[in-house]
Amino acid sequence: MIYFEGAGEYLAYKENLQHQAYIIGYADGSFRPDAFVTRAQMATMLSRNLANENALDSKHSFKDVSSDYWAANAIAIFNELDMMTGYTNGEFGPQDHITRAKMATFAYRWINKKCSSDSGSYTFCVTLGNKAEPYRDIPQNYWANEAITVIRNSGIMEGYGDNTSI
């Protein structure tokens, strides 16, 4: 038998949580496990975890996102929360693929938002400023370097065994 300290309390806590699936299949019944994830899909998936924020009245518009676009509300919410922003040309790029660096950046922004409002929201809030060995394939001045380092320190995303990036 395996015993984990605190497991009973954790399981009791989990039983009281309401869970909503944040990754669902397509209308045709497929899941498409090898498909790339787009910015619109990521905004939609992440917004399903934002019970309170979904009530926001987000009206931001991007040149390439019409008000009746299937992910318009999720995109507006994440833009309003400064977690997924548009490009300098006024577009959002809803069909652009999410890179590992972009995903790390979204997670980094989420963590910063949660930890700045409640430093006890996640156990790793206290380790956010810790330095980690840099990945050998990410230059110090890379636009997502800080986000990648923080996400690595938190254990949310990891790189490869040869010390290359997430």
Residue pairs with C-beta under 8 A, 6 or more apart in sequence:
20 48
20 49
21 48
22 45
22 46
22 48
22 49
23 45
25 31
25 32
26 32
36 97
36 98
37 45
37 97
37 98
38 94
38 95
38 96
38 97
38 98
39 75
39 84
39 92
39 93
39 94
39 95
39 96
39 97
39 98
39 102
40 69
40 70
40 71
40 74
40 75
40 92
40 94
40 95
41 71
42 84
42 98
42 103
42 106
43 71
43 74
43 75
43 77
43 78
43 84
44 71
44 74
46 74
46 78
46 83
46 84
46 106
46 110
47 53
47 54
47 73
47 74
47 77
47 78
50 77
50 81
53 77
53 81
54 73
54 77
56 76
56 77
56 80
56 81
58 73
58 76
58 77
58 79
58 80
59 76
60 76
60 79
60 80
61 67
61 76
62 75
62 79
62 86
62 90
62 91
62 92
63 89
63 90
63 91
64 91
64 92
64 93
64 94
65 71
65 72
65 75
65 92
65 94
66 72
69 75
69 94
71 94
75 84
75 92
75 94
78 84
79 85
79 86
79 92
81 113
82 109
82 113
83 106
83 109
83 110
83 113
84 92
84 106
86 92
86 93
87 93
100 157
100 165
100 166
101 142
101 143
101 144
101 147
101 148
101 165
101 166
102 144
103 157
104 144
104 147
104 148
104 151
104 157
104 166
105 144
105 147
107 147
107 151
107 156
107 157
108 146
108 147
108 150
108 151
109 147
111 122
111 124
111 125
111 128
111 150
111 151
111 154
111 156
112 128
114 121
114 122
114 125
115 121
115 122
115 125
115 128
119 125
119 126
122 154
124 153
124 154
124 155
127 153
127 154
128 150
128 153
128 154
130 153
131 149
132 149
132 152
132 153
133 163
134 140
134 145
134 149
135 148
135 152
135 159
135 163
135 164
135 165
135 166
136 162
136 163
136 164
137 164
137 165
138 144
138 145
138 148
138 165
139 145
142 148
148 157
148 165
148 166
151 157
151 166
152 158
152 159
152 166
157 166
158 166
159 165
159 166
